[in-house]
Amino acid sequence: MSKRSRYVCQACGAVSGKWSGKCDDCGAWNTIVEEVVPEAAPKSTSAAQGRALKTEALSGAVTQLRRLEAGIREFDVVTGGGLVPGSATLVGGEPGIGKSTLLLQVAGALARKGLPTTYVTGEEAADQVRHRAQRLGLGDAPVRLVAATNVSDILATVESGQPPAMMVIDSIQTMFVDGLDSAPGSVAQVRGSAQALVAQAKRSGAAMVLLGHVTKEGVIAGPRVLEHMVDTVLTFEGERGHTFRILRATKNRFGPADEIGVFTMTAAGLREEPNPSALFLSDHAADTSGTAVFAGVEGTRPVLVEIQALVAPSPLATPRRAVVGWDSARLAMVLAVLEARCGVAMAGRDVYLNVTGGLRISEPGADLAAAAALVSSLTGEPVPAGTVFFGEIGLSGDVRNVAHAALRLKEAAKLGFKSAWVPQARGETDDAGLDVVAIRHLSDLVTRIGGLDADTPVPLRERKVRG
């Protein structure tokens, strides 16, 4: 009897009965691959086939989590205080961004503390990893190195010796399971390999770390069920033109999500940056129009970053809207509110917005800082020196409060800023040590930066743009 085939999208895991050039579920092109249907398990289920399980009370004793701290503060902060024994962590990032370097440094740090650590490489030869370890100053670290891609061989090797406290799989897309006919990297192989490795981590109590590739859209390649199978999902981000690297937690069952750690890529490996705000503001020029400092919060950490804007007349029928580090839809909304609610003429102008340092901002609290940079660029007037901004802009033009205002202001005061333009002040801004200016409506911001008298009904579109 011949084996049946099915067609599986390698981007989203959707299954269809025939091949097509475009996946109907996710819209990706040329991602559908033919796979052999695995042997099906018996379909009938009944109570006679199972066994009774022991139930436990929800109010039972709770075991305190014992974490594996690598001593690399930025990594430990993102994971919630260190890796948890028996947990599975997925680390994704673009090729060459530094995932293998980071995990080799973490494995070497734990091994030097006397914890048995195993590093499984499926993409490089063992000598290549040794050369990298020597460059990082980890040549003497007692890390057990294995070059293999067969999951069964890896499990047999690990279970035959001393159980590891930490185990790195580099990468999950290169692993394969013998029982599946599809090629390594396919949806079935990634899912099957991850399931076997995560199960081994739960049995042995090892902290399993899986390295994963990302697609051109920036999401981790393979089925989305892979992110549900693990306890923690970390993404390693960074711009090619910058030395900064950002480790971000997007899921964490043992700590806060959306926490970030900042590193700098050097010839000797990744160096942690304990004060990322000072790093992102190192080249900030306070007397330049079109720039504003945003006081943001990433996870539980306040981060100050500069937002740059350039507004220029456009020779095109459809003006350009270019954004780096921020949501383009959010920029379109802020421009529409400036036009409709504040009389700021943005139609017919090219708009460029950039978040410096390679950081990506997703919180809506950056709206007010982006609007300040846009108005400053349009009028040619710099924002007041030593000022930070945060606040969410509504469609009516009102500026709304955001969370952790006191934390943002405290970080700004620590870095020497003197004033803050924020939504209508609450009690948590009273002890900030800054001159807090309440911005209730976006027109208040336009009036202060544009230099218009609040009682003068002259719209900004009638003013001559300087520079």
ROTITI-618226 format. One record per residue (C-alpha): residue number from 1; residue in three letters; x, y, z. Coordinates in steps of 0.001 Angstrom, whole numbers, plus 500000, padded with zeros to 6 digits. Layout:
N
R_sefi_guvex_xx_yy_zz
R_NUM_ALA_X_Y_Z $
...
***
This chain:
467
R_sefi_guvex_xx_yy_zz
R_1_MET_500000_500000_500000 $
R_2_SER_501500_503324_498932 $
R_3_LYS_501863_506118_501412 $
R_4_ARG_499531_509097_501140 $
R_5_SER_500810_512633_500711 $
R_6_ARG_499633_515996_501946 $
R_7_TYR_500687_519560_501213 $
R_8_VAL_501822_521687_504154 $
R_9_CYS_502624_525408_504216 $
R_10_GLN_506078_525881_505731 $
R_11_ALA_505189_529396_506938 $
R_12_CYS_502004_528751_508939 $
R_13_GLY_501561_524946_508984 $
R_14_ALA_498251_524897_507087 $
R_15_VAL_497438_521547_505451 $
R_16_SER_495688_521131_502092 $
R_17_GLY_494908_518241_499768 $
R_18_LYS_496602_519703_496697 $
R_19_TRP_499504_521951_495816 $
R_20_SER_499059_525632_495021 $
R_21_GLY_501447_528543_494616 $
R_22_LYS_499862_530617_497382 $
R_23_CYS_498763_529539_500851 $
R_24_ASP_495087_530378_501405 $
R_25_ASP_495580_530738_505172 $
R_26_CYS_498575_533107_505489 $
R_27_GLY_498917_534386_501910 $
R_28_ALA_502584_533332_501555 $
R_29_TRP_503851_532331_498105 $
R_30_ASN_505852_529195_497230 $
R_31_THR_505799_527844_500797 $
R_32_ILE_503659_524727_500226 $
R_33_VAL_505658_521479_500275 $
R_34_GLU_504517_517881_499775 $
R_35_GLU_504943_515695_502855 $
R_36_VAL_504184_512035_503538 $
R_37_VAL_501293_511533_505933 $
R_38_PRO_502602_509853_509129 $
R_39_GLU_501057_506659_510368 $
R_40_ALA_497813_507531_512107 $
R_41_ALA_497141_506554_515684 $
R_42_PRO_494016_504533_516511 $
R_43_LYS_491022_506823_516277 $
R_44_SER_488812_505097_518835 $
R_45_THR_489112_506233_522450 $
R_46_SER_487289_504939_525479 $
R_47_ALA_487614_504882_529249 $
R_48_ALA_488624_501215_529085 $
R_49_GLN_491783_502110_527158 $
R_50_GLY_492963_504722_529664 $
R_51_ARG_493998_504719_533299 $
R_52_ALA_492721_506763_536176 $
R_53_LEU_494933_509708_537069 $
R_54_LYS_495607_511054_540538 $
R_55_THR_494244_514534_541144 $
R_56_GLU_495920_517113_543374 $
R_57_ALA_494622_520066_545343 $
R_58_LEU_495213_523563_544014 $
R_59_SER_496131_524670_547523 $
R_60_GLY_499071_522253_547793 $
R_61_ALA_502625_523242_548640 $
R_62_VAL_504449_525285_545995 $
R_63_THR_508078_524495_545211 $
R_64_GLN_510260_527581_545032 $
R_65_LEU_511818_528099_541601 $
R_66_ARG_515579_527554_541551 $
R_67_ARG_517031_529544_538705 $
R_68_LEU_520314_529160_536853 $
R_69_GLU_521915_532608_536850 $
R_70_ALA_524601_533031_534201 $
R_71_GLY_525993_536204_535731 $
R_72_ILE_525277_538101_532488 $
R_73_ARG_522906_540648_533976 $
R_74_GLU_521052_541634_530797 $
R_75_PHE_520310_537992_529951 $
R_76_ASP_519257_537179_533511 $
R_77_VAL_516917_540198_533622 $
R_78_VAL_515154_539241_530381 $
R_79_THR_514603_535634_531498 $
R_80_GLY_513161_536817_534811 $
R_81_GLY_516190_536094_536993 $
R_82_GLY_517824_533200_535152 $
R_83_LEU_516873_529991_533365 $
R_84_VAL_514455_527672_535168 $
R_85_PRO_515425_523958_535376 $
R_86_GLY_513091_521838_533264 $
R_87_SER_512003_524783_531137 $
R_88_ALA_512234_525272_527375 $
R_89_THR_513334_528591_525881 $
R_90_LEU_513155_529537_522200 $
R_91_VAL_515574_532246_520969 $
R_92_GLY_514936_533656_517490 $
R_93_GLY_516749_536214_515380 $
R_94_GLU_518119_537039_511949 $
R_95_PRO_521194_535216_510626 $
R_96_GLY_524429_536704_511907 $
R_97_ILE_522755_538839_514579 $
R_98_GLY_524634_537041_517403 $
R_99_LYS_522322_534308_518720 $
R_100_SER_525003_531622_518793 $
R_101_THR_527526_534027_520327 $
R_102_LEU_525120_534990_523114 $
R_103_LEU_524168_531418_523983 $
R_104_LEU_527783_530252_523878 $
R_105_GLN_528653_533002_526360 $
R_106_VAL_525753_531954_528600 $
R_107_ALA_526709_528268_528372 $
R_108_GLY_530355_529076_529153 $
R_109_ALA_529379_531213_532155 $
R_110_LEU_527200_528451_533623 $
R_111_ALA_529853_525797_532940 $
R_112_ARG_532449_527848_534787 $
R_113_LYS_530119_527856_537784 $
R_114_GLY_530326_524063_537883 $
R_115_LEU_526990_523353_536161 $
R_116_PRO_527133_520611_533487 $
R_117_THR_526348_522255_530162 $
R_118_THR_525898_520706_526704 $
R_119_TYR_526025_522654_523436 $
R_120_VAL_524605_520828_520387 $
R_121_THR_525505_522375_517042 $
R_122_GLY_523718_521314_513886 $
R_123_GLU_524888_524114_511604 $
R_124_GLU_528622_524303_512322 $
R_125_ALA_531430_521854_512848 $
R_126_ALA_532828_521399_516320 $
R_127_ASP_536068_523178_515335 $
R_128_GLN_534126_526266_514272 $
R_129_VAL_532483_526488_517678 $
R_130_ARG_535864_526006_519383 $
R_131_HIS_537354_528880_517378 $
R_132_ARG_534472_531137_518411 $
R_133_ALA_534861_530091_522042 $
R_134_GLN_538568_530981_521981 $
R_135_ARG_537791_534388_520477 $
R_136_LEU_535271_534984_523261 $
R_137_GLY_537744_533949_525928 $
R_138_LEU_535825_530755_526699 $
R_139_GLY_538370_528218_525446 $
R_140_ASP_538834_526804_528950 $
R_141_ALA_535112_526647_529803 $
R_142_PRO_534091_522980_530470 $
R_143_VAL_531226_522981_527946 $
R_144_ARG_530429_519577_526420 $
R_145_LEU_530223_520033_522641 $
R_146_VAL_528202_517766_520326 $
R_147_ALA_527896_518141_516531 $
R_148_ALA_524743_516268_515502 $
R_149_THR_521321_516702_513885 $
R_150_ASN_519587_513387_514667 $
R_151_VAL_517335_513916_517686 $
R_152_SER_517450_510249_518713 $
R_153_ASP_521261_510291_518771 $
R_154_ILE_521269_513529_520774 $
R_155_LEU_518865_512155_523377 $
R_156_ALA_520815_508899_523683 $
R_157_THR_524091_510800_524122 $
R_158_VAL_522657_513084_526790 $
R_159_GLU_520961_510306_528752 $
R_160_SER_524057_508093_528715 $
R_161_GLY_526167_510529_530724 $
R_162_GLN_525725_513100_533455 $
R_163_PRO_522403_514952_532994 $
R_164_PRO_523086_518529_531857 $
R_165_ALA_521818_521512_533813 $
R_166_MET_521579_523486_530564 $
R_167_MET_521378_522298_526977 $
R_168_VAL_521600_524463_523829 $
R_169_ILE_520256_523284_520454 $
R_170_ASP_521687_525331_517569 $
R_171_SER_519390_525312_515685 $
R_172_ILE_515982_523601_515838 $
R_173_GLN_515548_523935_512032 $
R_174_THR_518499_521576_511437 $
R_175_MET_517197_518772_513675 $
R_176_PHE_515283_515760_512355 $
R_177_VAL_513376_512778_513716 $
R_178_ASP_513867_509352_512109 $
R_179_GLY_510178_508480_511957 $
R_180_LEU_509269_511406_509687 $
R_181_ASP_509941_511313_505945 $
R_182_SER_510014_515092_505444 $
R_183_ALA_513267_517064_505208 $
R_184_PRO_514842_518924_508158 $
R_185_GLY_513376_522399_508552 $
R_186_SER_509904_521366_507428 $
R_187_VAL_506904_521972_509659 $
R_188_ALA_506613_518315_510638 $
R_189_GLN_510320_517943_511476 $
R_190_VAL_510510_521180_513483 $
R_191_ARG_507414_520248_515456 $
R_192_GLY_508513_516650_516042 $
R_193_SER_512079_517579_517007 $
R_194_ALA_510973_520303_519402 $
R_195_GLN_508410_518011_521020 $
R_196_ALA_511017_515319_521684 $
R_197_LEU_513605_517785_523018 $
R_198_VAL_511140_519629_525258 $
R_199_ALA_509894_516311_526647 $
R_200_GLN_513484_515346_527460 $
R_201_ALA_513981_518653_529292 $
R_202_LYS_510877_518055_531409 $
R_203_ARG_512050_514551_532309 $
R_204_SER_515643_515412_533143 $
R_205_GLY_515153_518877_534620 $
R_206_ALA_517580_520487_532160 $
R_207_ALA_517077_524066_531023 $
R_208_MET_516606_523581_527271 $
R_209_VAL_517394_526494_524926 $
R_210_LEU_516390_526160_521262 $
R_211_LEU_517786_528567_518662 $
R_212_GLY_515438_529324_515773 $
R_213_HIS_515647_531075_512431 $
R_214_VAL_513288_533870_511459 $
R_215_THR_511470_534568_508208 $
R_216_LYS_511873_537750_506162 $
R_217_GLU_508861_539149_508047 $
R_218_GLY_510788_538794_511311 $
R_219_VAL_508741_535964_512865 $
R_220_ILE_510267_532665_513983 $
R_221_ALA_510237_530146_511145 $
R_222_GLY_508212_526968_511482 $
R_223_PRO_504768_526285_512914 $
R_224_ARG_503330_528740_515444 $
R_225_VAL_502678_525761_517716 $
R_226_LEU_506438_525822_518377 $
R_227_GLU_506001_529030_520395 $
R_228_HIS_503181_527419_522391 $
R_229_MET_505280_524343_523228 $
R_230_VAL_508047_526319_524962 $
R_231_ASP_507896_528282_528208 $
R_232_THR_509820_531354_527063 $
R_233_VAL_510226_533039_523685 $
R_234_LEU_513082_535518_523228 $
R_235_THR_513877_537505_520103 $
R_236_PHE_517324_538917_519362 $
R_237_GLU_517042_542152_517378 $
R_238_GLY_519395_544724_515933 $
R_239_GLU_520214_546825_512908 $
R_240_ARG_523150_545853_510710 $
R_241_GLY_524477_549398_510784 $
R_242_HIS_524520_549556_514599 $
R_243_THR_526483_547612_517169 $
R_244_PHE_523499_547526_519545 $
R_245_ARG_521673_544241_520036 $
R_246_ILE_518372_543950_521912 $
R_247_LEU_517175_540734_523546 $
R_248_ARG_513407_540936_524009 $
R_249_ALA_511076_538555_525865 $
R_250_THR_507775_538132_524028 $
R_251_LYS_506553_535254_526193 $
R_252_ASN_507706_534166_529642 $
R_253_ARG_505856_531822_531978 $
R_254_PHE_508359_532490_534753 $
R_255_GLY_508830_536250_534518 $
R_256_PRO_507671_539498_532915 $
R_257_ALA_507059_539619_529172 $
R_258_ASP_508264_542502_526966 $
R_259_GLU_511422_542846_529083 $
R_260_ILE_514540_543839_527155 $
R_261_GLY_518289_543475_527556 $
R_262_VAL_520734_545637_525619 $
R_263_PHE_524106_544423_524362 $
R_264_THR_526898_545863_522246 $
R_265_MET_528586_543629_519676 $
R_266_THR_532370_543795_519950 $
R_267_ALA_535288_541764_518605 $
R_268_ALA_535348_539880_521905 $
R_269_GLY_531653_539036_521848 $
R_270_LEU_528561_540670_523278 $
R_271_ARG_529051_543212_526050 $
R_272_GLU_526072_544056_528248 $
R_273_GLU_524915_547658_528583 $
R_274_PRO_523482_548364_532071 $
R_275_ASN_522334_551895_531119 $
R_276_PRO_520699_551724_527669 $
R_277_SER_519143_555192_527951 $
R_278_ALA_522558_556865_528054 $
R_279_LEU_523608_554655_525119 $
R_280_PHE_520679_555668_522893 $
R_281_LEU_521087_559366_523753 $
R_282_SER_524876_559527_523380 $
R_283_ASP_524682_561581_520148 $
R_284_HIS_521571_563606_521029 $
R_285_ALA_521720_567251_519911 $
R_286_ALA_519270_569361_521925 $
R_287_ASP_519316_572426_519632 $
R_288_THR_518304_570631_516424 $
R_289_SER_514775_570914_515060 $
R_290_GLY_512882_567734_514326 $
R_291_THR_514135_565786_517364 $
R_292_ALA_512365_564845_520604 $
R_293_VAL_513273_562500_523441 $
R_294_PHE_510695_559857_524318 $
R_295_ALA_510594_558467_527842 $
R_296_GLY_509435_554892_527277 $
R_297_VAL_509152_551684_529259 $
R_298_GLU_510206_548288_527920 $
R_299_GLY_508869_545624_530263 $
R_300_THR_509825_546934_533696 $
R_301_ARG_512776_549036_532489 $
R_302_PRO_512554_552729_531577 $
R_303_VAL_514369_553591_528338 $
R_304_LEU_514890_557071_526906 $
R_305_VAL_515344_557244_523154 $
R_306_GLU_515512_560003_520565 $
R_307_ILE_512861_560271_517849 $
R_308_GLN_513856_562161_514692 $
R_309_ALA_511477_563573_512090 $
R_310_LEU_511948_565312_508767 $
R_311_VAL_509053_567066_507016 $
R_312_ALA_509838_568429_503552 $
R_313_PRO_507847_569574_500498 $
R_314_SER_507200_566695_498129 $
R_315_PRO_507440_566868_494332 $
R_316_LEU_505336_563692_494072 $
R_317_ALA_501583_563372_493740 $
R_318_THR_501654_560891_496620 $
R_319_PRO_504057_562085_499340 $
R_320_ARG_506458_559617_500908 $
R_321_ARG_505882_558238_504398 $
R_322_ALA_508999_556413_505630 $
R_323_VAL_509267_555019_509161 $
R_324_VAL_512139_553211_510907 $
R_325_GLY_511572_551747_514367 $
R_326_TRP_507894_552694_514742 $
R_327_ASP_504502_551604_513445 $
R_328_SER_503718_553233_510084 $
R_329_ALA_499977_553053_510808 $
R_330_ARG_500570_554958_514040 $
R_331_LEU_502427_557672_512138 $
R_332_ALA_499559_557999_509660 $
R_333_MET_497125_558453_512557 $
R_334_VAL_499242_561165_514234 $
R_335_LEU_499569_563038_510920 $
R_336_ALA_495799_562873_510382 $
R_337_VAL_495090_564222_513886 $
R_338_LEU_497593_567072_513392 $
R_339_GLU_495884_567964_510114 $
R_340_ALA_492255_567644_511215 $
R_341_ARG_492358_568779_514857 $
R_342_CYS_495265_571256_514932 $
R_343_GLY_495336_572792_511444 $
R_344_VAL_498867_571570_510748 $
R_345_ALA_499296_571149_506987 $
R_346_MET_500942_567770_506339 $
R_347_ALA_499400_566990_502954 $
R_348_GLY_501814_567443_500087 $
R_349_ARG_504881_566890_502270 $
R_350_ASP_507261_563974_502574 $
R_351_VAL_507510_562680_506140 $
R_352_TYR_510404_560628_507481 $
R_353_LEU_510460_559312_511058 $
R_354_ASN_513351_557471_512703 $
R_355_VAL_513933_555948_516143 $
R_356_THR_517664_556206_516770 $
R_357_GLY_519866_553371_517948 $
R_358_GLY_518044_550568_516138 $
R_359_LEU_515364_550270_518839 $
R_360_ARG_511810_549360_517836 $
R_361_ILE_509016_551076_519776 $
R_362_SER_505558_549528_519964 $
R_363_GLU_503830_551324_522841 $
R_364_PRO_501322_554133_522025 $
R_365_GLY_502967_556373_524635 $
R_366_ALA_505405_557502_521918 $
R_367_ASP_502661_559435_520097 $
R_368_LEU_503349_562757_521828 $
R_369_ALA_507119_562576_521225 $
R_370_ALA_506564_561739_517550 $
R_371_ALA_504122_564654_517192 $
R_372_ALA_506631_567002_518866 $
R_373_ALA_509375_565947_516441 $
R_374_LEU_507045_566394_513439 $
R_375_VAL_505870_569883_514456 $
R_376_SER_509441_570893_515296 $
R_377_SER_510667_569819_511869 $
R_378_LEU_507788_571564_510109 $
R_379_THR_508274_574894_511892 $
R_380_GLY_512046_574739_512181 $
R_381_GLU_511798_575444_515919 $
R_382_PRO_513730_573063_518229 $
R_383_VAL_511848_571640_521193 $
R_384_PRO_512882_573134_524556 $
R_385_ALA_516262_571789_525655 $
R_386_GLY_516261_569163_528395 $
R_387_THR_512667_568055_527762 $
R_388_VAL_511188_564575_527477 $
R_389_PHE_507783_563602_526102 $
R_390_PHE_505296_560773_526545 $
R_391_GLY_501562_560406_526052 $
R_392_GLU_498998_558669_523838 $
R_393_ILE_497093_560728_521288 $
R_394_GLY_493412_560026_520679 $
R_395_LEU_491560_560622_517419 $
R_396_SER_489933_563706_518937 $
R_397_GLY_493367_565182_519637 $
R_398_ASP_493240_564644_523387 $
R_399_VAL_496419_563364_525067 $
R_400_ARG_495849_560381_527333 $
R_401_ASN_497783_559012_530273 $
R_402_VAL_500110_556028_529963 $
R_403_ALA_501336_553579_532594 $
R_404_HIS_504462_553964_534745 $
R_405_ALA_504661_557750_534525 $
R_406_ALA_506715_558033_537733 $
R_407_LEU_509209_555462_536454 $
R_408_ARG_509683_557359_533189 $
R_409_LEU_510186_560687_534945 $
R_410_LYS_512641_559236_537433 $
R_411_GLU_514820_557915_534596 $
R_412_ALA_514675_561300_532840 $
R_413_ALA_515733_563139_536021 $
R_414_LYS_518609_560698_536507 $
R_415_LEU_519956_561542_533043 $
R_416_GLY_519824_565291_533635 $
R_417_PHE_516574_566316_531934 $
R_418_LYS_514819_569326_533455 $
R_419_SER_511238_569213_532176 $
R_420_ALA_508637_566782_530882 $
R_421_TRP_505626_567349_528635 $
R_422_VAL_503119_564714_529640 $
R_423_PRO_499353_564145_529728 $
R_424_GLN_497308_565891_532408 $
R_425_ALA_499411_565447_535552 $
R_426_ARG_498432_562896_538177 $
R_427_GLY_499684_562465_541709 $
R_428_GLU_502482_560122_540578 $
R_429_THR_504253_563042_538849 $
R_430_ASP_504335_565293_541918 $
R_431_ASP_507666_564043_543273 $
R_432_ALA_509382_563631_539919 $
R_433_GLY_511904_566426_540490 $
R_434_LEU_511135_567807_536991 $
R_435_ASP_509162_570749_535672 $
R_436_VAL_506069_568854_534532 $
R_437_VAL_503981_570528_531804 $
R_438_ALA_500489_569098_531321 $
R_439_ILE_499501_568678_527643 $
R_440_ARG_495748_568078_527588 $
R_441_HIS_495214_568448_523829 $
R_442_LEU_497551_568143_520885 $
R_443_SER_496884_571781_520021 $
R_444_ASP_498672_572730_523272 $
R_445_LEU_501812_571072_521927 $
R_446_VAL_501483_572819_518566 $
R_447_THR_501030_576177_520289 $
R_448_ARG_504107_575761_522476 $
R_449_ILE_506460_574489_519765 $
R_450_GLY_505064_576530_516864 $
R_451_GLY_505232_579771_518865 $
R_452_LEU_501586_580699_518232 $
R_453_ASP_499525_582594_520739 $
R_454_ALA_496716_580406_522000 $
R_455_ASP_494238_583282_521339 $
R_456_THR_495415_583874_517773 $
R_457_PRO_493212_581905_515364 $
R_458_VAL_495940_581594_512701 $
R_459_PRO_496327_578000_511509 $
R_460_LEU_499861_576718_511123 $
R_461_ARG_499315_575930_507446 $
R_462_GLU_499335_579701_506707 $
R_463_ARG_502772_580239_508289 $
R_464_LYS_505934_580294_506240 $
R_465_VAL_508012_577215_506950 $
R_466_ARG_511556_578080_507992 $
R_467_GLY_514610_576308_506551 $
***
